[in-house]
Amino acid sequence: MRKKHIVVIPGDGIGEEITSAAVRILDKVANKSGLTLTYEKHLAGGASIDQYGVPLTDSVVQAAKRADAVLLGAVGGPKWDHVPPEIRAEKAILGLRKELGLYANLRPIRVSPALVEFSPLKAEAVSGIDILLVRELSSGIYYGEKCESRVVGGIEQASDVEIYTVPEVNRIMHLACKAARLRSKQVVSVDKANVLATSRLWRRTANRVASEYADIALSHMYVDNCAMQLVLAPKSFDVIVTNNLFGDILSDEAAVLTGSIGMLPSASLGDGTGLYEPIHGSAPDIAGLGLANPIGTILSAAMLLRHSLGENAGAEKIEQAVDKVLAAGYRTADLYKPGSTKVTTDEMAGLIEAQLS
Ligand code: NAD
């Protein structure tokens, strides 16, 4: 009997509804495939501030480190907007990323055939896109030395330093090349090597790593061109790998191509436990109303099966079940249009579960 242990952190707002929906789906897949999943639920974000005075406790960190994977809803909300900066709800996610050594954020960008009409792009441009965006998560300009303000020659200035090391680029490139092996074997490495020294080190290292993967085609693209090509020719991409800053911006641009924030999953990976969460926030405006779309979290659970539990078949079954339910015309409120069938968060989870029978 295969046994795996998952830490579930609902967080705030719609977190409880969407993680419950995803656990229901994980249980169904596990039952069908002889896998035993055990769960441990923990507080983080605003819920943890209310209970313990901090957004992330050490006991949650230790539980996450012991687990095979972490499934997270989302944290934050207006109730905690005015807490001191050092205990802001978002610190829970940054703290988990740091403690778990998560250095890669994976964001698959797919458009379910039934939802092509929600994209801001024309149907023919967007139907069939299947991109995996791999963002370096642990280094770069967000973590370099900062100067908020200094006066030089009577003029105020500020600065942020970007540093990348060869080992940091090595590990993210290996991860991108391995991920590409399970897909169309094309990696586009995005940088600004015409201007930035860190990008030139990134490019040299990317070439060295890719030379170890004879089956992978590596190409390079400047970030400004990539931002343009994502809109002009999104179907030309398979795996995109890039640094922390460029990845932050390009991943939101790529997400918007799908037109539906509630649909998109993500995985953060490192050397230990992986963390899986939808890309959206805690949506406090719709919390507790049954209006939340649980699919981003359900697809995050599929990524969890694939990347942390080695259960690729189960992951594919979930992805196919989601497509089937959408093709049958069922929609949560965020995607509802006359002619389709409006369902609640729970009903959507039930319909996907039924497809897995
Ligand atoms: P948001 O993503 O929570 O919501 C933006 C809009 O999208 C809202 O109208 C919301 O109702 C809708 N929406 C989001 N997810 C949805 C879903 N699954 N189904 C249907 N509709 C959905 O972003 P926001 O309003 O800017 O932030 C709200 C809170 O979430 C803030 O406290 C913010 O800091 C936090 N946040 C957390 C994370 C995270 O935990 N990773 C990420 C982003 C924002």
Residues whose N, C-alpha, C, O or C-beta is under 5 A from the ligand:
A	BS01	NAD	G73 A74 V75 G76 G77 P78 G262 I279 H280 G281 S282 A283 P284 D285 I286 L291 A292 N293 D334
